[in-house]
Amino acid sequence: MSLNVISNVYRLTAPGTFEAVEVERTVSGNDVVVRPHIVSVCHADLRYYTGNRRKEALEAKLPMALFHEGIGTVTNSKHPSFKEGDRVVIVPSIPGFVLNNISKEECCRNCRDGGDDNYCLNGEFLGSGYDGIGQSDLVISGENLVLVPDELEDDTAILAELCSVSLYAINRVGKSLTTANSPKVAVFGDGPVGYLTAAALHFVCGIEKENLLVFGAIEDKIAQFESFATTALVHDYDFKAVEGVNTVFECTGGKFSSSAINQSIDLLDYDSNLVLMGVTEDLVPINTRDILEKGITVKGSSRSTGKEFRQLMEAFKNPGYREVLSKLIPEEHFIVESPEDMRKAMEHDANYRGWIKTYLTLKW
């Protein structure tokens, strides 16, 4: 038997403009009603808010509620794994077979062939053309929720989505990281994505500091990695002189993608892996000759699945890991009780260029 709930949704209707609307949601199947109480702003949210997306993309996806990084409390549940009062982290990638309550065989070619949920051809992603977490009553399948351990604070648990993207990329090449000859692994990028990827390699996968190389361009940023990784600046490093690097994670993106990818190719051993995580809107030239000569496997990776969220809820229990993650946690949250409050918070984030995340506490 289904039931209906009214959700107060803060929708972005145009860049810079939020409006509150009431939307009736139907709760059925294995659905759970979650009241979000904290969201974290992602660069993807910011690109919609500032209008820094192609015109056709904005026209296709707006209006919608933003945010895909969030934690909430269960207020009603039809899923056997959750009950009222449970604190949950929200997995934003919803595969089509979950969304439409059908089998994987009925869903799409990717699902029939055993592909990962985040590459479902009929899936949706919260806050990307589909109402995100910025609403009072999120109706979502229990398959897209993970319980937060009682001992874990909200401010750390909410980093799960951001960390899960790095962990998913790592899981895709996991076997090459656990070979008996202690291979070296490298990360290019001294921003938050590089930081979280390197942290996951060390604290989740157990890559020792001497075998974990991180390359960056800014001395102050790269210094943040030194407690758990071996660091170097790209400007004066001889990438061709190093041996034993069998996997590189490129987390640079933007205008520096090309140089980071080509330096990675120089650094890598034969029969190795290059995982691309940095996002750029432009086509970039890369050294395909050496990719062929070295037999390098290039993988792209984005988003994640519930598996990574569950891994992280356990991994976050490690005090050392939490200490490293604390560098991204703000001292204060923005309190949001209206669309105008949300606009002010997003304006702050649009004008801020540091590492620390912007957290919004939602008051419904």
C-alpha positions, 0 to 999 in steps of 0.5 A, a space after each residue: 500500500 502506497 502513501 503520499 507525502 508533501 515535500 517542501 522543495 527549494 528548487 533552483 529555477 534559474 542561475 542565482 534564483 531559488 523558489 520554494 514549491 510543494 511537491 507531492 511524493 508517492 511512497 511505495 515499494 522499498 521507499 524510505 522518507 528521509 528528512 535531510 538535515 545537512 547538505 554539503 555544496 559540491 562544485 557541480 551544484 555551484 556550476 548550476 547556481 552560477 550558470 556556468 554550464 552550457 545553455 542547453 544543459 541549464 534549460 534541460 535540467 532546471 528547475 530542480 533541487 540541488 545537492 547530492 551530498 547529504 545526511 538525513 533522518 528516516 521519518 517513514 520506511 517501507 524498507 526492512 533495513 530502515 526504521 523511523 529515527 535512523 540516521 542515514 547518508 544518501 547515495 545519489 546515483 539511482 539505477 533505473 532498476 531501483 527507480 522503476 522497481 524492475 529487474 536488472 535484466 529489464 533495465 538496460 544493456 549495462 545492468 543486464 551485463 553486470 555493469 556497476 549501478 552508477 553507469 546504468 543507462 536509465 539511472 538518475 542522479 540527485 541534483 542533476 536534472 532530478 530533484 536533489 537533497 534540498 527538500 524537506 521530505 526526500 522519497 528514495 529507495 532504501 537501496 540508496 541509503 546507508 546507516 551512519 554508525 552512532 559514533 560517527 559525527 555528521 560533519 565527517 559522515 557527510 564527506 562519504 559522497 565526496 570520498 566515495 568517488 575516489 574510492 570507486 576509482 580505486 576499487 576499479 584497479 584494486 587488484 593492481 594495488 595489492 600485488 606482492 611486490 609493493 608497487 608504487 602508486 601516484 596521485 596528480 593533483 593537490 586539490 581536494 579530489 587529489 587529497 581525498 584520493 591519496 587519503 583513501 589509498 593510504 587509510 582504506 587500501 593501506 598503501 604506505 607513505 613511501 609507496 604513495 607519491 603525490 604531485 602538485 603545483 603549489 607548495 602550501 597545498 602539497 604540504 597538506 599531504 606530507 603526513 601520509 604521502 611522499 610529495 613533490 612539486 611537478 615543476 622540477 621533477 624527473 618523471 622518467 627517472 622513477 621506476 615501479 609506478 604501476 598506477 596513477 590517479 589523475 585528479 587535476 582536471 581543468 587547464 592542467 589536465 594535459 600536462 598532468 596526463 602526459 607527466 603520468 604517462 612518463 612516470 608509469 611503468 609498462 603494463 600499468 594503469 592510468 585512472 582519469 578523474 579530473 574534469 575538463 570541458 576541453 579536449 586535451 592533447 595526450 601522448 598516445 605513442 607512449 600509451 601504446 608503447 608502454 601498454 598503459 590501460 586508461 580508465 575514466 571514473 566518475 561517481 560511485 555506488 552504495 558499496 563505497 559508502 558502506 566501506 567508508 562508514 567502516 573506514 571513517 572509524 579510524 581516528 587517523 583517517 578522520 583527522 586527515 578529513 577534518 581539514 575539509 570540515 568547516 567550523 560553522 554551518 550556514 543555517 537555511 530556513 528559506 530560499 533566500 538563506 540558501 542563496 546567501 550560502 551559495 553566494 558565499 561558496 561561489 566567492 570562496 576558493 579554499 579547500 574547506 567545504 560549505 555545509 548547510 544545516 536545513 531547518 524545515 
